[in-house]
Structure formats: C-alpha cells, structure tokens
Amino acid sequence: MTDTENADLLLTVEKVLDDIRPHLMVDGGNIEIVELTEEGVLKIKWLGNCESCSMSLFTMKAGIEQAVIGKVPHVTSIIAVNGVNQ
C-alpha cells in the first residue's frame, strides 16, 4: 500500500470515528488512531474516561469495530494499545 492509499484510508477511518466520538465524549472519553498496519490492524488509543472504563472492549467490538470495518473493508481488526482491555 502506498503512503497516499494509507493516508486516504486513515482519513476515511477518522470520518467514521467522528460519527462515534460524540457518544464517547458524553461520558468524558474519546479515541485516537495510533496506527493502521499493512495487515489492516487498526491500533487505537483510548482517551479520557474510556481508558479506564470496563465497557471499552464492548464499545470497541459492538460499536467501533462494526462501524469502521463496515465502511473501511481494508481494516480487519481493531486493538487498543492502552486501557483496561489492552
């Protein structure tokens, strides 16, 4: 994948996350992209209250992962690099 293709994918992922962020911010949390690997693994970092929330894994699997993979098929999985569910 070229740098331009990767940048385009990351921009698309950011747009999907922008739709999700208001729901996280209501509870004092947020999410940040750390890296998108060649294999399609999206690494994220929980911010704010999401970092210590026991529901973060559920939020990632039931909300974030479904939304991102549904709109960005190159993304095969999402993992958190921090938080209670790392």
LINKAGI-V117629 format. One record per helix or strand of 2 or more residues. SS is the DSSP state (~ for helix, > for strand). FROM is the first residue (numbers start at 1). TO is the last residue. If there is no record, write none. Layout:
ss	from	to
SS	FROM	TO
SS	FROM	TO
This chain:
ss	from	to
~	3	26
>	29	36
>	41	48
~	49	51
~	56	71
>	77	80
